[in-house]
Amino acid sequence: MTKSVAVIGTTTWGTTLGIVLAHHNVPVCLLARTKSEANGLESNRRNLRFLPDVPFPPGLKVASDREEAITPAGLVILAVPSHQLRHNIRTIRDSLSTGAIIVSATKGLELPGGERMSQVLEDELPPEFHAGICALSGPNLAHEIIQGKIASTVIAGRDPKKASEAQSILMTSSFRVYTSDDIVGVELAGALKNIIALGAGIGDGMDAGDNAKSSFITRGLAEITRLGVAAGASPMTFSGLAGLGDLIATCNSKLSRNHYVGEQLALGRTWPEIESSMDNVAEGVNATKAAVGMATQLDVEMPIAQTTHRVLFEGLSIREAVAELMGRPPRSEH
């Protein structure tokens, strides 16, 4: 019998995962924050805020009651912004059933300490749930997946059996799921690539060209891999779907929020101006703060992240940022 799934977060990604799984005969309950939100989603049978053109399949239920949504679920997906994950897991933890698999679908780091989402879950959940904590990451642009376009992803966990269980539930004919035991690498790759996507968006916004963009993405991958390895990740993870795969998608797609932020920065807007106009969260901004702190702590050189931080928060101009990166001392590639 297929295990039921609870999705925490009526975000674009959370709603997408719920719809896709329900279309493949997985019983899904989407947990709304309030009764009024749940009633609105149920009466409209679609998420008018984020996916107004996509109706809910019959197998997707919406609830605001935590017990109703979570207690029967064998797999619980958290698809909320990184700064809200700790609050959400505290809210639902007493409703979790023993043996449930807890999947973070959030590509971010918590400030101020730069904790990965699985670390937040371990902080907040009793030890008996720790083996079931997993992370989902990869080149997964929600608006393509909801259209049934082919995509792949990685589910990582310390317990291979739990990761395989999650894989079997999440896999569909158009959404191919791989497993990994490198949860550190999968989470860091998914969060840190957003920093590089900001810079790729800046390059596109200033029409820097394909040579510049290719060079920037390649050096960006080297930079985030250095930090990941210093934090205990496998370098191979950064050349896989959660690293290079997601980096390519996020740095090139007009659907990417972080790429959009970069483009807007290149057009002369400030981060506060851009943020106030967005309905979704661009995780790369907080990830930049977290990465700079981690790099200092781990003594890792991260010129792109550090320069991006100065653009976002210290008033460094795009022209000055480019000149600084291009003016760094010559060195060997490897």
N, C-alpha and C positions, 0 to 999 in steps of 0.2 A: 504493500500500500504506500502511495506517495505521501511523504510527510507534508503537513501544511506549513505555510510560510507566513510570517508576520513581517511587514515592512514598516519601519519607524522613519517617518519623514515623508511629507507630501511634496517633496522637492521634485524637480524635473527628473532626476535620476531615480529617486525612490519610486515615483509613479511609473516611470518607464519599466523598471524591473518588475513591479507588480503586474502591469499589463502584459508584459512578455510572458511571464511565468503562468499567468491565468490563461493565456491563449494556448498554452501547452499543457493544459489540464492539471496544473498544480493549484490546489486550493490556497488562495492568498487573502490575507486581511491587511488592509492599509490603515495604520493607526493615525488618526487626525489628532491635533492638539486640543481641540474643543468640540463640544457637541454641535455647536452651530456650524463649524467647518465640516464635520462629518455629515451633517444633514445636507449641507450644500453640495458636497461631492456626491452623495448618494442620490439626491434629487436630480442633479444634472447628469449623473453618470459619466462625468468627465472632469478633468482638472482645468477649469477655465483660466486659471492664473498662468499655468506653465505649459499645458498641452491642450489647448482649447479645441483642437480639431480631431482629437483621438478619443473615441468612446471607450468606456470600460467594458471589458468582456463580462459575461454572466458570472464567471468564476472568481471575480474580484469583489470582495466585500470591503466596506469602509466602516470603521468603528472609532469611537472616542473612549470606550471603556477598555482599560488596559487588560483586565482579566479576560475579557471576551476575545481580544485580538492576540494576546501573547501566550497565555497559559496553554492553549492547545498546540502551539507551534513547535515543531521540531527544529526549525531553522528561523532565526531572527536576523533580519538585515537592518543595519542602521545606516541610513542615507541622509545624514544631516550635516550642516557645516561643522568644521572641526571645532569651532569655539562653542558649539552647542552640544557636542557629543557627551561630555561629562554630565551635564544636566540631564540629558535624555536617558542615559543608562542608570543614573540614580533614580529617575522617575519610574523606570520599568523593571528594575532588578528583582523586586519582590514578587513579580508576576511570572518570572521565568520558570520553566519546568526543568527539573534535573535532567542532564544529558542533552539539553538544547545546544545547537551550534549557533554561535554568535558571530555574525559576519559584519565587519566594518567595510562599508562601500564608500568611505570618505577619504579623499586624497588630500590630506592636510596634516599640519603639525600644530599642537596646542601651545599657545603662548602663556607665560613667558619662557618656559623651560624647553620648548621644542619636543615635547613628548609625542611619540607616535600614537595612533589611535588604539592599537592593541595594548600599549602601556596604560593608557587611560582606562581601558576596559579591565585590565588586570588590577589596577588600583581600586576600582569600584566594585568588582565582583568577588564573591567568595572563591576560595581556591578550587572548589569542585567544578567551577565553570571554566577554569583557565585552559584546560586541554581543548575545549571546544571553540576557542577564540581564533578567528580567521580574518584575513584581509583580502578584499577583491580589488584588483587594479589591472589596467591595461588600456589600449587605445579604444575607449568606449564613449564615443560621442552619442549622447542620449537620443538626439533628434534623428540620427541615422538608424540606431537600433530600433526605435519605435516604428520605423518604416519597414522593418524586416530586412534591412541591409545586413550583409554578413559582417561579423565582428568576432574577435577572439579576446580572451581575458585570462587572468591568472588568479587562482584562489590559493592563498598561502596560509599555512598553519603549522604549529609545532607537532601536532599529532597527525600523521599521514592518513590515518583512518578517518578522522573527522573531515580533513580536507577533501578526501575522496567522496565522502558522503555528500558534502556540499556540492562538489563537482557534479555528481549524478543528479541532483535536484535542479541545479542551475543550467545545465547543458540543454540546448535546443538545436534544431536543425540549422539555425542561422547564427547561433551564439555559442561558439566553441570555447570550452573551459579547460584550461590546463591547471595542473597542481604544482605547488612548490613548497619546500620546507624552509625557505628563506623569507620568513615574514618581515624581518628587519629590512632586507633589500627591497622587497616588493612595496612596502609602505614608504620607504625613503625615496625610491625611484618615482613612485606616483606623486609624491608631494614636491620633490625638488625639481622635477621637469617643468613644473609650472613657472619657476623662476626663469628658466630658459625661454619659455613661451612668451613671457613678458618682453624679453629682449628681441625675440623674433618678430613680435608684433611691432615693436619700435622700428626695426629695420624695414618692415613692409610699409609702415606709415611714412617713412622718410625716403622710400623707393631706393633702398640701398643696393638692390639687385640680388640675383641668385647666387653669385659667387660669395658675396658677403654673408648671405643667410646660411648657406651650406657650411661655410667656415665657422660661423657663430654656433650653429647647432652642434657641430663636431667638437669644438672646444668646450661647449657647455656640457656635453655628455661626459667628457674627460673630467671636468670639474666636479659634477655631482657624483660621479663614480668614486673620485678620491674621497669625498666626504663619507659616502656610503661605506666604503671599505674601512675607513678609520672608525666608523661606528659599529663595525662587526658584520657588514653585509658581504655577500659574495659578489665579486666583480662581474660574474657571468649574468647575474640578474639584471644588471644595467644594460646588457646587450640583448636582452629578451623583450617580451611583450610589455612588461611593466616599466621598462626603461626606454630603450630605443624605439620600440613600437609606439608607446604612448607619446614619446617626445616628437616623433614625426607627425602624428595626428594633431597634437596640440599646437605645434609650431606652424602648421600649414592651414588649418581649417578656419573658415570664417565662423564656424559654430563655437570655437573656443573662446571662453570668457577672458582668459588670461591674454590670449593673442589680441583680443579687442582692446583690453586695457592698454597694452603696449602701443597699439596703433593710435589710440587717443592721446597718450603721452607724447607721441611724436608730433601730433597736431597742435601741441601747446597747452593741452588741458592738464590740470593738476590731479593728483590722485583723489583728494576729497571731492572735487567736482565730478570726476568719473564715478566714484562710489555712490554718490547721491542719486545718480541717474540710472543705476543698475538694480534689477529685480533679483538677480542671482548673485552668489558670492564668487569672487575671484580668489581662489585659495593661494595663488602665487604671491600675493602681497604679504600675508602673514608668514608664508613659508620663507620669504626673503628675510624677514626679521629673525625667524628661528634658525635659518641656515647660517647667518652671520654669527649668531651667538654660538652655535655648535662648532663652526670653523675656528673661532677663537679658542674655545675650550679644548678642541682636539688638535690644534695647531696645524690646520689644513689651509692651504692657499686657495682662495675662492674669489678671484678678481671680478668675475661677472656678477656674482651675488652681491659683493661689497659695493660695486659701482651702481647696481640696480637699487640697492638700499639708499644710496645717496640721492639718486634721482627721485625716488618715491618720497623720501622723508627729510632730505636735507637741502633741497632746492638746486641740486646739480642739474645743469642744462643738458639736453640730449647731445648737443654739439661737444660740450666739454667731456661728457661721458665717453663718446666715441674716440675723441682725441686721447684720452687717458688710456683706454684699452689698447689702441693702436700704437701708443708710444711706450708701452712697456718694454723692458730690456729684451733683446733677442735671446732665445734659448732653444734647446733641442725639443722636438715634438714629444718624445717619450721620456 
